[in-house]
Amino acid sequence: MIDHFRMLFDYEKWANRRALEAVREASEKGPTVRLFAHILAAQEVWLTRLAKLDSSHLAIWPPTTIDECVVRLEHLDGVIDKYLDGLDEEGLEEEIDYTNQTGAEYRQTPLEILTHLGFHSQHHRGQIALQLRQLGQEPAVTDFIAFRRE
C-alpha cells in the first residue's frame, strides 16, 4: 500500500502542477485561484492531522494569490514526501484523533485520510477545469492515465 500511495501522490504532484500552470496562464481566472488554494489548504490541514497536530485553526478557504499557491505547493509536496518516507504498512491503520474546523471530533486512519486527499484534489481540479472552460480558457489534462503514459 505504501508504494500505491507514493504513486498516488506522484500523480497528485504532477496533476496539481499542470492545473496550477493552466490557471497561471489563463487570461481570465474567475474562481480558479480560490479553488486551487482550497486544494492546498486541505492538504495542509490533513497533513497536519497526520502529524498528530492541531489543525483546527487552519483556514480551509484561505484568501491567497496564484504566486502564494506556487510557494505552498512546493512546500506541501515536500511535506507529503517526508510523511510517506516515514510511513509503514502498520501505520496506515493507526487511528488518529482530530478536531475539525467547526470543533467536531473525529477518528480516521492514514489509509482513509490519504485516500480522501487524492479524491478531494481530483474533485476540485475538475471544478477548475470546468471553470476555465466556461471562461473560454484551456484547462490542463490531469487524468491519471495521462500521468502514467508520460
N, C-alpha and C positions, 0 to 999 in steps of 0.2 A: 504493500500500500504506500509506503514512503516514496518509492520510485514513481508510482502513479501520481502522487501529489507534486512531486518535482516536475513531472511532465505537465501537469495541470497548471502549475504556476509559471513554468516557462512559457506556456501558451498565454497565460494571463498577462505576463510582462509584454510579450510580443503584441497581443491584441490591444492592450492599453496604449502602447507607443503608437501604433497605427491609428487608433481612434484619436489620440491627442494631436497627432500631426494633421489629421483631416480637419479637426477643429481649428487648429492654428492657422491653416491655410485658407479656411473659409472666409470669404469677404463679409458675409453676414453670419453671425454666430447664434443669435437667438438664445435659447436657454441651454445650449450645449455645454458651455463652460460650467454652469451650475451643476448640471448632471455629472460631468466628469469630476468636479470637485467632490461631489457626493460619493462617487465610487472610491475615491482616495480616502475620504473621511471614514467611510465604513470599513475600509481595510485597516486604517489606523485604530479604530475602535476595537475591531475583532482581534487584531494583533496584540493590542494592549491587554485584552481579556485573556488571550492565550498565554501571555506572560504573567498572568495572575495578578494584574494590577488593576486599579480602579479606572474604569473608562467612562464613568457616568458624567463627568464634566466635559467630555469632548463633544463638540458640535457635529451633528450628523449632516447638516446642510450649511456648511460654513461659507460665508462670503469670501470669494477669492478671485484671483486673476489667472489667466492662462499661464503666465510666467511662474506664478506660485505653484500651479499644478505640475509644471515640469520639475521643479525642485522637489516637491513632495513625492512625485512618482519615483524619482531616483532613490530617495531615502527609503521609501517603503519597500521597494524591490530588494534592497539590502537587508531590511528587517525580515522580510519573508524568507530570503535565502538563509539567514542566520538561524531563524526558527526551525526551518526544515532540517538544517545541518545538525541541530541538537535533538531532533525528534527520533524516537524509535517506535517500533510496532506497538509495544505495550502502552506507550504514551498516547497513542491515538484514542485509547478507550478510557483514559483517566478523566473523570468528570471535573469540570471547572465551574465553580460558583461565581456568578457575577450579577451586578445590578445594572439595568439598562438606563437610558437617558430619562425615563419617566419614573424611575425609582422601583420598578418591578424587579424581583429577584428570580433568577433562572439558574439552571444547571445544564450544561451541554458538554459533549466530548469534543476534543480537537477534530476527530473524524467528521462530526457534524458541522463544526464551525468552518473547517477548511472546504468542505463540500459546498456549504452555503456561500462562501466567498466567491467561488467560481461561478455559481449560478447568478448571484447578485450582480456581479460585474457584467456578465453577459447580458442580463436583462437591461441594464442601463446603457450599455454600448448599443444595444438595439434601439433604444429610445433616441440616443444621439444620432444614429444613422437615419432614423425616420425624420427627426427634426432638421437635419442637414438637407435631406431630400426635399422636404416641404419648403425650405428656404432657397431651393434651386441649386444647392451645393452638392458636391460628390462625396459620399461617405467612404470610409475605408472598408475594405474587405477584412473582416475579422473572424471569419469562420474557422473553426478548429481544423477542418480538413485542409484549408489553405495553409495554415501553420505547419501541419505535418508534411505537406508537399514541398515546402521550402527547404 
